[in-house]
Amino acid sequence: MNKLSKLLLPVLLICFFCKTNAQQKAPQKSDVYESKISFTEYDLPNGLHVILHRDNSTPVVAVSISYHVGSKNEKPDRTGFAHFFEHLMFEGSPNINRGEFFKIVQNAGGSNNANTSFDRTFYFEKLPSNQLELGLWLESERLFHLRIDSTGVETQRNVIKEERKQGIDNRPYGTILEQTFSHAYKVHPYRWTPIGSAQYIDKAKIEEFREFHDTYYVPQNATISIAGDIDIDKTKELIKNYFGDIPKGTREIYRPKEIEPPQTKEVRDTVFDNIQIPAIIMAYHMPAQGTKDYYALSMLTTLISDGESSRLYKSIVDKQQKAMQVAAFPFALENPGLFIVFGLPNMGIATEELEKSIETEITKVKTETLSENEFQKLKNKVENDFINKNSNVLGIAENLSDYHVYFGDANLINTEINKYLSVTKDDIKRVANQYLTKENRVVLYYLPKSSEK
């Protein structure tokens, strides 16, 4: 992947997770998958859901807490609140000085971070296992004693405006995700992205931030997931000590009920950006994560776009040499999301020509049945990818949490692979014909400002 291609993909993902975890080196098929991932889960009286996984192979523990709140829970005139709190939650408490959160973790030999999506916000510490209690104390402090004062709010307003300026507004291709989702959604709150609008963050009063916190950052809307070198009984006792007395929230938690109506006509637009090389984005509406057709579309993505041996890359980049990069990925969202295809044309190749080449490859999936050999290779790749998702304690903690938050079934960490492997060749062909249609898509051309008339 060339330098420009490497730039574009993170831009597309920047609003899906406003902060990303450090990438882990993917291992080979491991003991994590060979044996069932065991875990203990229960609820505290205040509604906090707890998931514990013991792995004593290394003296490391991941302490995570997930709040079932993302950008889709925001008001249209107050977007960006969930992402704002991703920052504000590091401001400290009466017992943690401002700016000390990261230092405390680092001084204990650990690391920490957070990410915000359309659907949830996730915080974690990765620590030596003898620092488990420290991680629990830190998370209990920001759940129950978060400092929300004018100094912290004003500091984070400026931080977020600068983040938006550098990562979105002034970055080549930076608005791709915002433009794609705003063109694709007219009713559902996915029409704005987690980074939100700086003007709405500017307008919000401190009382609005406190109300948002008191609504969503409460025990019954949170899942604490711990994986690593722990003693289950001792960990339960520590969790009771640090979280048991936190009162249940009293406000109604808003879950959007809006349903995006089916798109019946292609949406096509041009965006002129401060770029030198054009880009094409094709976004198709797709079902929510966890549905049967979602798994088929996910496998379709692996077939056409996963790596240099994928169909799109081999045909359009290697053989035809019409693009520097072309790829596809599905946004796995709690409500129906988007299947996105993007491409960067080579010098001298018109954007329209690249679009036709992409459509040709999509048509092949619609009309041709996979060979048994290619289908088996596809299943092997999907299975290996699933294994690698659970290759370290932080990945296990996050996946256990996500499976509970989204599906109410943490054991999908052991069984979801069966949903992928139950997809047939005919399913892949069917979903390509059902969802990858012109009437169901948004097409955006990103062109240099110099070409604007």
C-alpha positions in Angstrom: 0.0 0.0 0.0 1.5 3.3 -1.0 1.9 6.4 1.2 -1.3 8.1 -0.1 -3.4 4.9 0.3 -2.1 4.6 3.9 -3.3 8.1 4.5 -6.8 7.6 3.1 -7.8 4.4 5.1 -7.2 5.9 8.5 -9.2 9.0 7.5 -12.1 6.8 6.7 -11.9 5.1 10.1 -11.1 8.1 12.2 -14.7 8.8 13.1 -15.6 5.2 13.6 -13.2 5.1 16.5 -12.1 8.6 17.4 -9.1 7.0 19.2 -7.7 3.7 18.2 -5.9 1.1 20.2 -2.4 0.2 19.3 -2.3 -2.6 16.7 -1.3 -6.0 17.9 0.9 -8.3 15.9 -1.4 -11.1 14.6 -0.3 -14.5 15.8 -0.7 -17.8 14.2 -3.6 -20.2 15.2 -3.3 -20.2 18.9 -4.4 -21.8 22.1 -6.9 -19.0 22.7 -9.0 -20.5 20.0 -8.2 -24.1 20.5 -9.9 -24.0 23.9 -13.1 -22.3 24.8 -12.7 -18.8 26.3 -14.2 -19.3 29.7 -15.6 -16.4 31.6 -17.8 -15.4 34.6 -20.5 -12.8 34.4 -23.0 -11.3 36.7 -24.8 -8.0 37.6 -24.3 -5.9 40.7 -27.5 -4.7 42.4 -26.9 -1.2 40.8 -27.1 -2.8 37.3 -23.4 -2.8 36.5 -22.6 -5.8 34.3 -19.4 -7.6 35.1 -17.5 -10.1 32.9 -14.3 -11.8 34.1 -11.9 -14.0 32.1 -8.9 -15.6 33.8 -5.7 -16.2 31.9 -2.7 -16.7 34.1 -0.2 -17.3 31.2 1.3 -13.9 31.6 1.3 -11.4 34.5 -0.9 -8.9 32.7 -4.5 -7.7 33.2 -6.8 -5.6 31.0 -9.4 -3.6 32.9 -12.1 -2.1 30.6 -15.4 -0.4 30.9 -17.8 0.1 28.1 -20.7 2.6 28.1 -23.6 1.9 25.8 -23.6 5.4 24.4 -22.2 6.7 21.1 -23.0 9.5 18.7 -26.3 8.0 17.8 -27.6 8.8 21.3 -26.9 12.5 20.8 -29.4 15.3 19.9 -29.1 16.7 16.3 -28.2 20.1 17.7 -25.7 18.7 20.2 -23.6 16.3 18.3 -20.1 15.2 19.5 -21.0 14.8 23.1 -20.0 11.1 23.4 -16.6 11.9 21.8 -16.3 15.0 24.1 -16.7 12.7 27.1 -14.1 10.4 25.8 -11.7 13.3 26.5 -13.4 14.7 29.6 -13.4 11.3 31.4 -9.6 11.8 31.7 -10.0 15.1 33.5 -9.7 13.5 36.9 -11.8 13.6 40.1 -11.6 15.0 43.6 -9.1 12.2 44.3 -7.1 12.4 41.0 -5.5 15.6 40.0 -6.1 17.1 36.6 -3.8 15.7 34.0 -2.6 12.8 36.3 -4.7 10.0 34.9 -2.2 8.9 32.2 0.7 9.5 34.5 -0.7 7.2 37.2 -1.1 4.4 34.7 2.3 4.9 33.1 4.0 5.0 36.4 2.4 1.7 37.3 3.9 0.2 34.1 0.7 0.2 32.1 -1.0 1.9 29.2 -4.5 3.2 28.7 -6.7 4.8 26.1 -10.3 5.0 24.9 -12.4 5.0 21.7 -15.8 6.3 20.7 -18.0 4.9 18.0 -21.5 5.5 16.7 -22.8 3.0 19.3 -20.6 2.9 22.4 -17.6 4.3 24.2 -14.8 2.1 25.5 -12.1 2.8 28.1 -9.3 0.5 29.2 -6.1 0.1 31.2 -3.6 -2.6 30.4 -1.5 -3.2 33.6 0.8 -5.6 35.4 -1.6 -8.0 37.1 -0.5 -6.8 40.6 -2.0 -3.4 39.6 -5.5 -4.7 39.1 -6.8 -2.7 42.0 -5.4 0.5 40.6 -7.3 0.0 37.4 -10.5 -0.6 39.2 -10.1 2.4 41.4 -9.4 4.6 38.4 -12.5 3.4 36.6 -14.7 3.8 39.7 -13.4 7.3 40.1 -14.5 8.5 36.7 -17.8 6.7 36.8 -18.8 8.1 40.2 -16.6 11.1 40.9 -15.8 12.5 37.4 -14.8 16.2 37.6 -17.0 18.2 35.3 -16.1 21.8 35.9 -15.5 24.9 33.7 -11.8 24.4 33.6 -12.0 20.9 32.2 -14.9 21.7 29.9 -13.2 24.7 28.4 -9.9 22.8 28.0 -11.6 19.9 26.2 -13.6 22.2 24.0 -10.3 23.6 22.6 -8.7 20.2 22.4 -11.6 18.8 20.4 -11.8 21.8 18.1 -8.1 21.4 17.4 -8.5 17.6 16.8 -11.3 18.3 14.4 -9.3 20.9 12.6 -6.2 18.7 12.2 -7.9 15.4 11.7 -10.9 16.4 9.6 -11.2 19.9 8.3 -7.6 20.5 7.3 -6.6 17.0 6.4 -6.8 15.8 2.8 -9.8 13.4 2.4 -10.7 14.2 6.0 -14.4 14.8 5.5 -15.0 11.6 3.6 -16.8 9.8 6.4 -18.9 12.8 7.3 -19.9 13.4 3.7 -20.6 9.7 3.1 -22.9 9.3 6.2 -24.6 12.6 5.8 -25.5 11.7 2.2 -26.6 8.2 3.1 -28.8 9.0 6.1 -31.6 11.5 6.3 -33.5 10.3 9.3 -31.3 8.1 11.5 -28.7 9.7 13.8 -26.0 7.9 11.9 -26.3 10.9 9.6 -23.6 12.6 11.8 -20.3 11.0 12.9 -18.8 10.7 16.4 -16.4 13.6 15.9 -19.4 15.9 16.0 -19.8 19.5 15.2 -17.4 22.1 16.9 -20.2 24.7 16.8 -22.5 22.5 18.9 -19.8 21.7 21.4 -19.1 25.5 21.6 -22.8 26.2 22.3 -23.3 23.6 25.0 -23.5 24.8 28.6 -21.8 23.0 31.4 -25.2 21.9 32.7 -25.8 20.0 29.4 -22.6 18.1 29.8 -23.5 17.2 33.4 -27.0 16.0 32.3 -25.4 13.9 29.5 -23.1 12.3 32.0 -25.8 11.6 34.6 -27.9 9.9 31.9 -25.4 7.6 30.2 -22.4 7.2 32.5 -24.3 5.2 35.1 -23.9 1.6 36.3 -26.9 0.1 34.5 -25.5 1.5 31.2 -22.0 0.1 31.8 -20.1 -3.2 31.4 -16.9 -3.8 33.1 -14.8 -6.5 31.4 -11.6 -7.8 32.9 -9.3 -10.3 31.3 -5.9 -11.6 32.3 -3.9 -12.8 35.3 -6.6 -12.6 38.0 -8.2 -14.6 40.8 -11.9 -14.6 40.1 -13.1 -14.5 43.8 -10.7 -11.8 44.8 -11.6 -9.7 41.7 -15.3 -10.0 42.6 -14.6 -8.7 46.0 -12.6 -5.8 44.7 -15.3 -4.9 42.2 -17.9 -4.9 45.0 -15.7 -2.6 47.1 -15.1 -0.1 44.3 -18.4 -0.2 42.4 -21.0 -1.7 44.6 -22.0 1.6 46.4 -22.3 3.6 43.2 -26.0 4.5 42.9 -28.1 3.5 39.9 -28.9 6.3 37.5 -32.3 7.8 37.6 -32.7 9.4 34.1 -34.2 7.6 31.1 -31.6 6.3 28.7 -32.4 7.4 25.2 -32.2 4.8 22.5 -33.0 6.1 19.0 -36.1 4.6 17.4 -35.7 6.3 14.0 -35.6 3.9 11.1 -33.9 5.0 7.9 -36.3 4.5 5.1 -35.1 2.3 2.2 -33.1 4.2 -0.4 -34.8 3.9 -3.8 -32.6 6.1 -5.9 -28.8 6.5 -6.3 -27.4 9.5 -4.5 -24.4 11.0 -6.4 -22.4 14.1 -5.6 -18.9 15.7 -6.0 -16.8 17.1 -3.2 -13.9 19.4 -4.0 -11.1 19.0 -1.5 -7.6 20.2 -0.9 -6.1 17.1 -2.6 -4.0 16.3 -5.6 -5.4 12.8 -6.4 -9.1 12.1 -6.8 -10.9 9.4 -4.8 -14.2 7.6 -5.4 -16.4 6.4 -2.5 -19.3 4.0 -3.1 -21.5 3.3 0.0 -24.3 0.8 0.0 -26.9 0.4 2.8 -26.5 -2.9 4.6 -28.1 -4.7 7.6 -27.1 -4.3 11.2 -24.3 -6.4 12.7 -25.3 -9.8 13.9 -27.9 -10.4 11.2 -27.6 -13.3 8.8 -27.0 -11.0 5.8 -24.4 -9.0 7.7 -22.2 -12.2 8.0 -22.6 -12.9 4.3 -21.6 -9.3 3.4 -18.7 -9.5 5.8 -17.4 -12.6 4.0 -18.0 -10.9 0.7 -15.7 -8.0 1.8 -13.0 -10.5 2.7 -13.4 -12.1 -0.8 -13.1 -8.9 -2.8 -10.9 -6.7 -0.6 -8.9 -8.4 2.1 -5.2 -8.0 1.1 -3.2 -8.0 -2.1 -4.6 -11.4 -3.1 -8.2 -10.1 -3.0 -10.2 -9.7 -6.2 -10.3 -5.9 -6.3 -6.6 -5.6 -5.7 -5.5 -8.3 -8.1 -7.7 -7.1 -10.9 -7.7 -3.3 -10.7 -4.4 -2.5 -9.0 -2.1 -5.3 -10.3 -3.6 -6.4 -13.6 -5.3 -3.4 -15.0 -3.2 -0.8 -13.1 -6.1 1.6 -12.9 -5.8 2.3 -9.2 -3.1 2.9 -6.5 -5.5 1.4 -4.0 -9.0 0.0 -4.0 -10.7 -1.7 -1.1 -14.0 -2.3 0.7 -15.1 -2.7 4.3 -18.4 -2.9 6.1 -19.2 -0.6 9.0 -20.4 -3.1 11.6 -23.0 -1.0 13.4 -25.7 -1.7 15.9 -28.4 -0.4 13.5 -28.2 -0.8 9.7 -24.9 0.5 8.5 -22.9 1.0 5.3 -20.8 -1.2 3.0 -18.1 1.1 1.7 -15.9 0.8 -1.3 -13.2 3.3 -2.1 -10.5 3.7 -4.7 -7.7 6.0 -5.7 -7.1 6.1 -9.5 -3.7 6.0 -11.0 -2.3 9.0 -12.8 -4.1 9.4 -16.1 -7.1 7.2 -15.1 -10.4 9.0 -15.0 -12.5 8.6 -11.8 -15.4 7.3 -14.0 -13.1 4.6 -15.5 -12.2 3.4 -12.1 -15.8 3.3 -11.0 -16.6 1.1 -14.0 -13.8 -1.3 -13.2 -15.1 -1.6 -9.6 -18.6 -2.2 -10.8 -17.3 -4.9 -13.1 -15.8 -6.8 -10.2 -19.0 -6.4 -8.2 -21.0 -7.8 -11.1 -18.8 -10.9 -11.2 -19.7 -11.7 -7.6 -23.4 -11.2 -8.5 -23.3 -13.5 -11.6 -20.6 -16.0 -11.0 -20.6 -18.8 -8.4 -17.4 -19.1 -6.2 -15.3 -22.2 -6.9 -15.1 -24.7 -4.1 -11.3 -24.0 -3.8 -11.8 -20.2 -3.5 -14.7 -20.6 -1.1 -12.6 -22.8 1.2 -9.7 -20.3 1.2 -12.2 -17.6 2.1 -13.6 -19.6 5.1 -10.0 -20.3 6.2 -9.2 -16.6 6.1 -12.3 -15.7 8.0 -11.6 -18.3 10.6 -8.1 -17.1 11.1 -9.2 -13.5 11.4 -11.7 -14.5 14.1 -8.9 -16.3 16.0 -6.7 -13.2 15.8 -9.4 -11.0 17.3 -9.0 -12.9 20.6 -5.2 -13.2 20.6 -4.5 -11.0 23.7 -6.2 -10.1 26.9 -7.2 -6.6 25.8 -8.9 -8.0 22.7 -10.7 -10.6 24.8 -11.9 -8.0 27.3 -13.2 -5.8 24.6 -14.9 -8.5 22.6 -16.6 -10.0 25.6 -17.9 -6.5 26.5 -19.0 -5.8 22.9 -20.9 -9.1 22.6 -22.8 -8.4 25.8 -23.5 -4.7 25.0 -24.7 -5.3 21.4 -26.3 -8.8 21.7 -26.7 -9.6 25.3 -24.6 -12.8 24.7 -20.9 -12.7 25.7 -20.6 -16.3 24.7 -20.6 -15.2 21.1 -16.9 -14.9 21.6 -16.9 -18.7 21.3 -19.7 -19.2 18.9 -19.9 -16.3 16.5 -17.5 -18.0 14.1 -20.3 -20.5 13.4 -22.4 -17.7 12.0 -19.7 -16.9 9.5 -19.0 -20.5 8.6 -22.7 -21.2 8.0 -22.7 -18.7 5.2 -22.9 -20.4 1.8 -21.7 -19.5 -1.7 -25.3 -18.8 -2.6 -25.6 -16.5 0.3 -22.7 -14.4 -0.8 -24.1 -14.2 -4.4 -27.6 -13.4 -3.0 -26.5 -10.5 -0.8 -24.3 -9.0 -3.5 -27.4 -8.9 -5.8 -29.7 -7.7 -3.0 -27.6 -4.9 -1.5 -24.9 -3.8 -3.9 -27.3 -2.1 -6.3 -27.2 1.4 -7.8 -30.5 2.3 -6.1 -29.1 1.5 -2.7 -25.9 3.5 -2.8 -24.2 6.8 -2.5 -21.4 7.6 -4.9 -19.1 10.5 -4.0 -16.3 11.8 -6.2 -13.5 13.6 -4.3 -11.8 15.9 -6.7 -9.0 18.5 -6.4 -10.2 22.0 -5.8 -8.1 23.0 -8.8 -10.6 21.1 -11.0 -13.6 23.0 -9.7 -15.2 25.3 -12.2 
